[in-house]
Amino acid sequence: MRRLLLIGFMAGLIGGLPVTAQLYLRTDYITSSSFWDETNRKTGGSGGAKLIQGGFNAPIYLKTDKNNRPKMWGIGGGISYMNMNNKQLASHIDLSCIFNAQIALTHLRPISEKWSLLASLGIGMYTDGGKFSKYSFNDLLGQGAVVMIWHLAKNLDLGMGIALNTTFGYPMAFPAICLDWNLEGRFLVNVSMMDGMEISAGIRFNDRFQLRLVGEMNGSLAMVKRNGKKQMFTQQYVTTGLRPEFAISKSLSIPVTIGISPYRAAYYQDRSLKAFFKTMDREYDPHFSLAFHLSAAIKYGF
């Protein structure tokens, strides 16, 4: 699970491709469940989470070449607020909300019939949502990526490259992986590692309604000062469930997801490379157990 979460984090640094303009607003609710520590034992505490988020992607320049590959400059951003209802967890998690905001400039250009270059550069704020008047430069992270994308088929893209961020206070390079595979028609399949991770399969009943089985991985991050040390709080969660999606018009749709969150990691670690590899070596992360998950969103494309 640890290595899967790391891959998802690197994929999320790349950001979505704003080939078409999109807006979305989404809210998630994860019910309270028991908390397990790094030894995989129950602590007696519990917690749930509520999340509201929104974002946009928009091309500011778009042109296609002779192979119908896009050459594009685009901008994208997002904002999220997570409220955590934790009980008897003060010694493990002593913050109650997380505020994240980010914006990035993206460039995509074809370099041959089968290859394209994707580059992204942005900045984000990741902080304790309860200290609106005390933000500092320590809460800001620079992010970037350079990825080579191989167009294996009309509906299949695979990319590998380098992602950069300043999580540890200085630029660090990590491997970046992206994957996008879509099967459209009556039967729908999507595997995406472009902006987080999502795997889905389903049926389109008509132009107004489709039903999918979806698995996703998302997360929130907060830079904090705790016990006199610079630390970061990570919360990464896996969700799965059924997603009916209702198309109100060609541009507007409302997806609703009903399911479970089988795993939600939540822990502090020092903002250092040594601490990063130390947490990578442990078998279990502090986490919340199985919980009910519900989400609803509004998506608009134009």
C-alpha positions in Angstrom: 0.0 0.0 0.0 2.8 2.4 0.8 4.3 2.1 -2.7 0.9 2.5 -4.3 0.3 5.7 -2.4 3.7 7.1 -3.4 2.9 6.4 -7.1 -0.4 8.2 -6.7 1.2 11.2 -5.1 3.7 11.5 -7.9 0.9 11.2 -10.5 -1.0 14.0 -8.8 2.0 16.3 -9.2 1.6 16.1 -12.9 -1.9 17.6 -13.0 -4.7 17.1 -15.5 -4.4 18.1 -19.1 -6.6 21.1 -19.8 -7.2 20.3 -23.5 -10.9 21.4 -22.9 -12.1 23.9 -20.3 -13.6 22.2 -17.2 -15.0 23.3 -13.9 -16.0 21.1 -11.0 -17.2 21.2 -7.4 -17.3 18.1 -5.2 -18.0 17.2 -1.6 -17.0 13.9 0.1 -18.1 12.4 3.4 -16.3 9.5 5.2 -17.9 8.2 8.3 -16.1 7.7 11.6 -14.1 4.5 12.0 -11.4 3.2 14.4 -7.8 4.3 14.3 -4.9 1.9 14.1 -1.2 2.9 14.9 2.0 2.0 13.1 2.1 -1.4 14.9 -1.4 -2.1 13.4 -3.1 -2.1 16.7 -6.3 -0.2 17.7 -5.7 2.9 19.8 -9.2 3.3 21.1 -9.7 6.5 19.1 -11.8 7.1 15.9 -12.4 9.8 13.3 -14.3 10.7 10.2 -13.8 13.4 7.5 -15.7 15.9 5.4 -14.2 17.4 2.3 -15.3 20.1 -0.1 -13.2 20.9 -3.2 -13.3 22.7 -6.5 -11.1 23.2 -9.4 -10.7 24.2 -13.0 -8.6 23.4 -16.1 -8.5 25.7 -19.1 -6.4 25.9 -22.3 -5.1 29.4 -23.1 -3.6 28.3 -26.4 -4.5 25.1 -28.4 -3.6 23.9 -31.8 -3.4 20.4 -33.4 -0.8 19.1 -35.7 -1.2 16.9 -38.8 -1.6 13.8 -36.6 -4.4 15.5 -34.6 -2.0 15.8 -31.5 -2.6 18.9 -29.4 0.0 21.6 -28.9 -1.3 23.4 -25.8 -0.6 25.9 -23.1 -3.0 25.6 -20.2 -3.7 26.7 -16.7 -5.3 24.7 -13.9 -6.0 25.0 -10.2 -7.8 23.7 -7.3 -8.8 24.4 -3.7 -10.0 22.0 -0.9 -11.0 22.1 2.7 -11.1 19.0 4.8 -12.7 18.9 8.3 -11.8 15.9 10.5 -14.0 14.8 13.4 -11.4 12.9 15.5 -12.1 11.5 19.0 -9.4 10.6 21.5 -6.7 11.2 19.0 -5.0 14.3 20.4 -1.7 12.5 20.8 -1.8 11.2 17.2 -3.6 13.9 15.3 -4.0 17.3 16.9 -5.3 19.3 14.0 -8.9 19.3 12.9 -8.9 20.7 9.4 -6.7 21.0 6.3 -6.6 23.7 3.6 -5.0 23.1 0.2 -4.8 25.4 -2.8 -2.7 25.1 -5.9 -2.3 26.5 -9.4 -0.1 25.3 -12.3 0.9 26.2 -15.8 1.0 23.2 -18.2 2.6 22.8 -21.6 1.9 19.9 -24.0 3.5 19.5 -27.4 4.0 16.6 -29.9 7.5 15.8 -30.8 6.8 12.9 -33.2 3.8 10.8 -34.3 4.0 8.6 -31.2 5.5 10.9 -28.6 4.6 14.1 -26.8 6.3 16.2 -24.1 4.4 17.3 -21.1 5.8 20.0 -18.7 4.1 21.5 -15.6 5.1 24.2 -13.2 3.1 25.4 -10.2 2.8 26.4 -6.6 0.6 25.3 -3.8 -0.4 26.1 -0.2 -0.8 23.1 2.1 -1.6 24.1 5.7 -3.6 23.7 8.9 -7.1 25.1 7.9 -7.6 26.5 11.4 -4.8 29.1 11.2 -6.0 31.4 8.4 -4.3 34.4 9.9 -0.9 32.7 10.4 0.1 31.4 7.0 3.8 31.5 6.2 6.2 30.6 3.4 6.7 27.3 5.1 3.2 26.3 3.9 4.1 26.9 0.3 5.4 24.1 -2.0 6.8 24.6 -5.5 5.9 21.8 -7.9 6.9 20.8 -11.4 7.3 17.9 -13.8 8.7 16.9 -17.2 7.2 13.8 -18.7 7.6 12.0 -22.0 4.2 10.6 -23.1 4.1 7.6 -25.4 0.9 7.3 -27.5 0.5 3.6 -27.7 -2.9 3.7 -29.2 -5.7 6.2 -30.0 -7.1 5.8 -26.5 -3.9 4.8 -24.5 -1.2 7.1 -23.3 1.8 6.1 -21.1 4.3 8.5 -19.6 7.4 8.5 -17.5 9.6 11.4 -16.3 10.7 13.5 -13.4 8.6 15.4 -10.8 10.0 18.1 -8.6 8.7 19.6 -5.4 10.0 21.4 -2.3 8.4 19.3 0.4 11.6 19.1 2.3 12.4 22.8 2.0 14.6 22.4 -1.1 13.9 21.0 -4.6 13.8 17.2 -4.8 13.3 15.0 -7.9 11.1 11.9 -7.9 10.0 9.5 -10.6 6.7 10.6 -12.3 4.4 8.1 -13.9 1.2 8.8 -15.8 -1.3 6.6 -17.6 -4.5 7.3 -19.4 -6.7 4.6 -21.0 -10.3 5.1 -22.1 -12.8 2.9 -23.7 -15.9 4.8 -24.8 -19.2 3.4 -26.1 -22.0 1.4 -24.4 -19.3 -0.1 -22.2 -17.0 2.3 -20.4 -13.5 1.7 -19.0 -11.1 4.3 -17.6 -7.7 4.0 -16.0 -6.1 7.3 -15.2 -3.0 8.5 -13.3 -3.0 12.1 -14.5 -4.5 13.9 -11.6 -4.7 11.4 -8.7 -5.6 7.9 -9.4 -8.9 6.5 -10.8 -10.0 3.2 -12.2 -13.6 2.7 -13.4 -15.7 0.4 -15.5 -19.4 0.7 -16.3 -22.3 0.9 -18.8 -23.8 3.9 -20.6 -27.6 3.3 -20.6 -28.4 6.4 -22.7 -27.2 10.0 -23.3 -28.5 11.0 -19.9 -27.4 8.2 -17.6 -24.4 6.0 -17.0 -23.4 3.7 -14.1 -19.8 2.9 -13.1 -17.9 0.9 -10.5 -15.1 3.3 -9.4 -11.9 3.1 -7.4 -10.0 6.3 -6.5 -7.1 7.4 -4.4 -6.9 11.0 -3.1 -5.3 12.9 -0.3 -4.6 16.1 1.6 -1.4 17.6 3.0 -0.6 20.1 5.7 2.7 21.7 6.6 2.8 22.2 10.4 5.1 23.2 13.2 4.8 20.7 16.0 6.9 20.3 19.2 9.2 22.9 17.8 9.9 20.9 14.6 8.8 21.4 11.0 6.6 18.5 10.1 3.9 17.6 7.5 0.7 15.8 8.1 -0.4 13.4 5.3 -3.9 12.0 4.8 -4.3 9.6 1.9 -7.5 7.7 1.3 -8.7 5.0 -1.0 -12.4 4.9 -1.9 -14.5 2.5 -4.0 -18.2 2.3 -4.9 -21.0 2.7 -7.5 -21.2 6.0 -9.3 -24.4 6.9 -11.2 -23.8 9.9 -13.3 -26.7 12.1 -14.6 -26.1 14.3 -17.6 -28.2 17.5 -17.3 -27.0 18.7 -20.7 -24.0 18.1 -23.0 -21.9 20.3 -20.8 -23.3 19.7 -17.3 -23.3 16.4 -15.3 -23.8 15.3 -11.7 -21.9 12.2 -10.6 -22.8 10.6 -7.2 -20.7 7.9 -5.5 -21.9 5.5 -2.9 -19.4 3.1 -1.4 -16.7 2.6 1.2 -13.3 3.9 2.1 -11.3 0.7 3.0 -8.1 2.6 3.9 -7.3 6.1 5.1 -3.7 6.8 6.2 -3.2 9.7 8.6 0.2 10.5 10.1 2.9 13.1 10.9 6.5 12.9 9.7 9.4 15.3 9.9 10.1 17.4 6.8 13.3 15.6 6.0 14.5 13.0 3.5 15.6 10.8 6.3 12.1 10.8 7.8 10.6 10.1 4.4 12.7 6.9 3.9 12.1 5.9 7.5 8.3 5.9 7.0 8.8 4.1 3.7 10.4 1.2 5.5 7.7 0.6 8.1 5.1 -2.1 7.3 2.0 -0.2 8.5 1.1 3.5 8.5 -1.2 4.9 11.2 -4.6 4.7 9.6 -8.4 4.6 9.9 -10.2 1.4 9.2 -13.1 0.6 6.8 -15.8 3.3 6.7 -18.8 4.4 4.6 -18.1 6.9 1.8 -20.5 9.2 0.0 -19.6 11.9 -2.6 -21.5 14.2 -5.0 -20.1 16.5 -7.6 -21.1 19.0 -10.3 -18.9 19.0 -13.5 -19.1 21.6 -16.3 -17.2 21.4 -19.5 -17.1 23.9 -22.4 
